[in-house]
């Protein structure tokens, strides 16, 4: 299953497949983006791109226009559990980058849970996105795989034409990362910690929230992520 094709979704059957994929990835209780809504948003200038193999949708990325015509908001990115290990997350984001640049879009914004090291590794380290915006309890109480985890989010900015992003997308060494490590390591497994010690997870979330809000207020921003120590790197 390595012969993967990347293209926009084409008809309602494919959009329904994307809706079902969300249920498989985010779990029972999470509200998927409806097929008809994604269909209309794509028709009005949004992106719904998929990774396909043998006629099956393995992953997808969904982004929509914002008030700034040069900025897209990337709302969802998902890959089926059985298709992980093929690098589809990175490849879908590369597809999104090409799509946006071809449509005159210079930046992409999205949110992610700042406690999830795997997401920080993808978004900050591998893609080169940056952040200076912390959104406490952004979505309120959530269900599915996010149930009981809180909904604090980092809003990231992906500058599609920057030297760092261009190098990372081309799988070339990016400009040398420079930043001060935040003196707090992310947990290796958020879900496991939520099961074994929810009080510790909650304390860790509040500690991370305080540290990042203070750093952002002082004019710093997240410009890197050290995967070995699981720490954010901050620069001015």
Protein Blocks (a to p, Z undefined) as FASTA:
>chain_A
ZZccddddfbfklmmmmmmmmmmmnoghiacddfklmmmmmmnopacddddeehiafbdc
dddddfblkbccdfbdcddfklgonlmmmmmmmmmmmmmmmnopabdcddddfklmklmm
mmmmmnopacfbdcehklopaehjlgonajadcdddddfkbmklmmmmnopacddddddd
dfbdcdfblmlmmmmmmmlmmmmmmmmmmmmmmmmmnopacfbdcfklopacddZZ
